[in-house]
Amino acid sequence: MTLVQSRHRPAARGITGLSEAVVDLSAVRDNVRNFRKRVPQGVLAVVKADAFGHGAVPVARSAVEAGATWLGVAHADEALQLRAAGLTVPILTWLYDATELMLLGDMDVDVSVSTVAELQHVVSIPSVHYVHLKLDTGLHRAGSAPDQWIELTRTAAHYEALGAVTVRGIWSHLSHGDSADAVQSRRQLQLLRTGVGLTHRAGLRPSVVHLANSAGAITLDAPDTNLVRIGAGLYGIDELGIGLRPAMRLLSKLTQVRRIRAGEGVSYGHDFVADRDTTIGLVPIGYADGVPRAAVRQASVQCRGVRMPVIGRIAMDQFVVDAGDLTVEPGEPVTIFGDGFHGEPTAAEWAEWSGTIPHEIYCGIGSRVRRSYEEGTR
C-alpha cells in the first residue's frame, strides 16, 4: 500500500493514557456564532448523548457562552446532569418515563408532550411547570397525529387555565432536514403553521415555536419560528458547507513496532498479507472504543505527517497500521481523525469508509477514551 504524504505536519503532542479525544471548545463556540449570524431565530444547542460524545457539560457551557439560549437533550438524566452542573438556561427533554417527571419538575426542566395521556401524567406532578406540545408533521416518530391535535391543544388549554401547567412551546421534527431540496420541509412547516393556528384558537400562546435542525436552519425559510435546534452543526458536522469547525480530534499512539516479511499475515484471519517487507505499528484502540470495524479496507491514520493505511481486521482493543519503510518508534503520536487541516483523516472520512454518518462516529467513542478540552487548535 502507498503511504500518503500530508502537506502539513501537525506538532506532536503527548496524550494521557493510550488514547484521547481532544475537544476544542472554541470550535463549539465558533459554530454557534456561525448559526447566529446566519439565522434570525434563537439557538437551542442539542447536547444529547453526552453532546455526541464530546462531553455534555463543557459543550453546553461553551454553547451558552456563545449565545445559545436553550439546551436540548433526549433523556431525563441528561437534563438533570446539566442542572446539577449549574446550567440555568431553559432545557427541553423529549424522552422520559413518568417516574422521572417529579425530578424533572424539581429541576425546572421543560418536557415534550405528544398525547393527552402524556399530558395527564405531567399535570399530575405539581412541580412540572412547562411543556412543549409536539405535532407530527411527517417524520412519524413521536408527536401528536394531526387528527388528535385539536383534542391535545384544548386539553392543554384547560389545564393551563387551571394553573396546572404552562404550554411554553410548540414543535415538530423535520424528516428531510439534511436535504438541500426543502420541498418536504416546507410541507412540514405549513402543517406546523396550521397546528400553531389551532393552538391559538384553543387559547394558548406559546412563547417558542421550533422545527429546524442544523441543516434545516439554513435551507428552510421559517420566519414564524423563533428557535432552531442545532445538533450536528454544533460539533462541526458541516452538511451544507457553511464553514463549521469539527470540534473533536481522536488521538492515540504506537505501542509496538515490528518488521514483517513479504507473505506474512496481520491480525485475525490474515485478511491482510504483506506483499513486501514492511514495518507495522500497533495502535491501542479498537471497535470497543468506537473505531468502526467496517472501515478497515479503506481506513488510514496519520503518523509522522503521513497517512498510514490500517491493515488487517480492526479488533476490539487495537488495530495495526502499515508504516512501510518509515522509521517509527513506540510512543509515536497517531491522529485517527481531526479537522483535516493538517492532512489527517476526518470523522466524515471514517463515516464514509464504514458506511455511516459522522454523528455515529462521534457518538461511538467509548468511555475508555479519555476526553480532554482545549481552546484553539490552529
N, C-alpha and C positions, 0 to 999 in steps of 0.2 A: 504494500500500500504506500501511497505517496504522502509525505508529510507536507502540510500547507503552511507556508511561512506567513505570519501576520505582518502588516505594515507598521504596527506599533507594538512595543513591548511594555506591558504594564510593570510598574515597580513591584517586586516581590514583597510579600508581607507575611508575617507569621500568623498562624491561626491557633486558637485554643482548642486542644483536643485533636481528633483525627479529621473532622470535617466541620465546616461552619457556614451558616447562611448569614451574610452580612447585609443589613438593610440600611439603605441610605434614606434617612428621614427627610432630607432636603428635597429628594426626588418626590416624595409623597406630597410635600407642601407645594412644590412646583406644579405638580399635576392638578391639585385642587385649584390653584390660581389660574392655570390654563383654562379650566372649565368656567371659572368665574368670569374670565374675560370674554368668553365665547357665548355664554347663555345668560339671559336675564333672570332666570329663576335662582332660588337659593339651592345650596348643595347639601344633600344628605349623603354622608360618607358611609358606604356599606363595609362594615368590618366583621362580617360573619366569618365562621370557620377560621378563627384566630387571625382575622384580617388576611384571608387567603394564604395562611401560613407565615405571614410576615410579623405577627405579634399584635394582638388587638389593642392593647393599652397604649403602647408607644405610637402606633399608627393613628389611633383615634385622637390622641393628644396633638399630634402633628397636623392632622386634617383640620381640627378645630382652630389651631393657631393660624392656619392659612385661610380661614373663613368659612369652613363648613359649619352650618348652623344646626344640623341634625346628625344623628348617628343611627344606623340601621343594622340589625342583627337578625339571624334566623331563630335561634333558640333562646329560651328564657335565661339559662345560666350565663350565656354570653352577655346579655344585658346587665345581669347582676354583677358580673365581673367588672364591667365598665363603671357602674355606680360605686362599687367598692373601691375602685382606684381613684375616685374623686371627680369623675367627669359629670358635669351638671347640665349639659345641653340636653334637649329632648332626645329620647331614644325610642325607636319603634322596633318591636319584635313581632314576628308573624307566625311562629311555630311554638306552641306552648301547650302544656297539659293543664287541665282545670285545677289540679292540685297546686300548680305553681302561681296561680293568679294572686294569691294573698301576698307572696313575696314581691311579685312584680308591682302590685299596687303600693306596697310599703316603700318601694324604691322609686316610685314615681315614673314608671315605665309605661309608655303607650303600647296598646296591644291591637292587633288587627282582628277584625270580626267579619266573617263571611256568611253566617246564618243566624236566624233568630235563636236557635238553641245555644249557639256560642254566646250570643249577646246576653241571654238569660243567665248563663254561668257567670259572665263578667259582672252583671249588676247584682248578683248575689254576694259579691265581695265588696264591702263598702269602701275599701281602700283604693280600688281601681278608679281612676279619675277620667282617663282619656282613652278613646278608641278611634281607630280608623276603619271605616267601612270599606270592604274590598269588593269591587264589581268584576266579575269575569267578563272581559271584553273579547276573548278569543284564544287565550293561552290554554284554557280548560284544565287548570290545576285548581288551586284554591280560588275562592271568590264566589260571590253570590251569582247564581244564574239570573239572567235578565228578568225572567218571568217571576222571580221571587224578590226582586229588588224593592218593589213598592212596599211589600209587607215588611221587609227588613228596615227600610227607612222610616216607615210610620211607627214601627215598634220602637226604634231608636229615639224618635222624636218624643214618644210617650215617656220613655224612661228619662230622657233629658229634661222634660218638663217637670218631672218628679224630683229632679236633682240627683238622680242615681248615677248619672254618667254624663260626660260631655263628648259629643262627636267632634273631634278635632280635625280629622282628615277623611278624605275620600281618595281611593287609589285603585290602580289596576296595574297589570304587568304585560309588557309587550311580548309578542310571540316571535317577531322578526326584527327586534331592536338592533341587531348587528348587521342588518342589510342596508346598503346604500339606497335601495329602492324602498321608499317608505309607504307604498300603497297600503299594505296591510296595517301598518302603524297608524295611518290616517283614518282607516276604518275604525280602529280601536279607539282613537282619540274622539271620533264622533260619537261612538257609543258611550264613552266616559262623559262627554258633554251632556248627552241625554240623561245619563244617570245623575249627574250633578244637578241638572234642572229638576228632576224628580225629588232629589234630596231637598232642594229649596222649597218645592211645593209642599213637602211634608213639614216644613217649618224649621229645618236645620240650616245652620250657617257655618259649615266647617271652615277653619282658617287656612288649611293647606289642602291642595289637590296635586297629586303626583302620579306620573305614568312612566316617564322615560328613564331608561338605563343610560350607561355611559355613551354608547353609540347613538341611541335614540335621542339623547340630548342635543346631538349635533345634526342629525338628519331630519328630525321632526320639529316643525314649527308649531309650538303649542303655547301661545301666549296666555291662554286661560288656565294654565297650570302654574304653580308658583314654587315647585320643588322638583329637582331631578335627583335620581338615586345613582350615585357614582360608585360602582364597584370595580369592575375590571380596569377602568381608566385610572383609578386611584393608585394602582400598582404599576402603571406603565404599560398595560396591555393595550396597544395602540391599533385598534381595529380599523381606524379611518385615516391614519397617518397625519395626526394633528400635532405631532411633536411632543408626545408624552415620554417620560423617562422611566425605564424599568428601575424598580427600587431595590431589587434583590440580586446579590451575587452569591453563587454557591461555590465554595472553595473546599479543597482537600489538599492532599499531599501524597507523594510517592512514599510508600513504607518499605517496599522491597524493589530491587532492581536486579535483573539477571540477563544473561545472554542465552539464547536458544539457537539451535541449528535448523537449517532448512529441513523440512519434513517432520518437525516436532509440532504437536498439537497443543492448544491452550484451552483451559477451562473445561467444564463438563461436556462430554460427548465429542470433544475435539472438533467442534464445528469450524474452528479456525485451525489451519495447518500452515505453518510458515513456508513461504516459497523461497526464502533466503535466510542466511544467518541474520539475526536481528536482536536488538535489546528490547526487553519488555519491562514495564513497571506496574506495580500493584497499587491500585487506588482503593482505600479502605471505606468505601461507601457503596451501597447496593440497593436492590429494589425494596428492601425493608425500610430504607431511608428516603425513598421517593425517586430513585433513578429508574426510569421505566425500562423494564426488561425487553420490551418490544422494539426499542430503539437501536439495538445492538449493531445491525448490519450497516447503519449509516452514521452512527454517533461518533463524535470526536470531543476531545477536551483540549485545553491549551496548557502547555507546559514549556517553559523556557522560550516563550514567544512564538511557538509554532503549534498548529493543530496536530494532535496525535490521535489516530483512529482508535476507537475501542474495539478490541478483538476478543473473540470467544464470547461465551454467554455471560451476561450480567448476573451475578449471583446475589444472594440475599444481603451479604455484607461487603462485597468487594467486586471490582472488575479490573481488567487488565488492559493496558494501552501499549501500542507499538511505537517505540521511540526510534526505530531504525538504527542508524549509526551515530546518533547524537550521544554525547557523554552526559548522562544524568545520574544523580545520586539519590539515595534515600533522603527524604526530607524536602525534596524539590516541591515548591508550591504548584498546585494544579487548579485551574479555573474550569469548573464544569459548565457553568453558564454565568453570563453577566449581561451588560447592556450592549455588547458588541462593539463598543467604541475602540477597544484595543485589538479587535480582530478575534476575540473569543466567541465561542458559541453563545447563543441566546436561548432563553426559555422557549421562545417561539420556534427556534430550530429543533429543540428537543421534542416539542409538541408535534412538529411535522414528522420527525423521524419515527415517532411512536404512534402516529395516527390519532392524536388527541388535540386538546386545546391548551394554551398556556395556563389557563386557570387551574387545570388539573395538575400540571407540573408543579406549580407553586403550592397548591393545597396538599400535594402528596409528600412534601418534605417532612420527614418524620421527626419524632421527639428526640431521637438520638443525636440529631444535628443541632448543635448549639446555635442560638440566634445572638447576634451582636448588632450594635447600632452605631452609625457614624453620620457625619454631616459632610456631604460632598465627596465625590469620587473622581472628579475630573480636574 
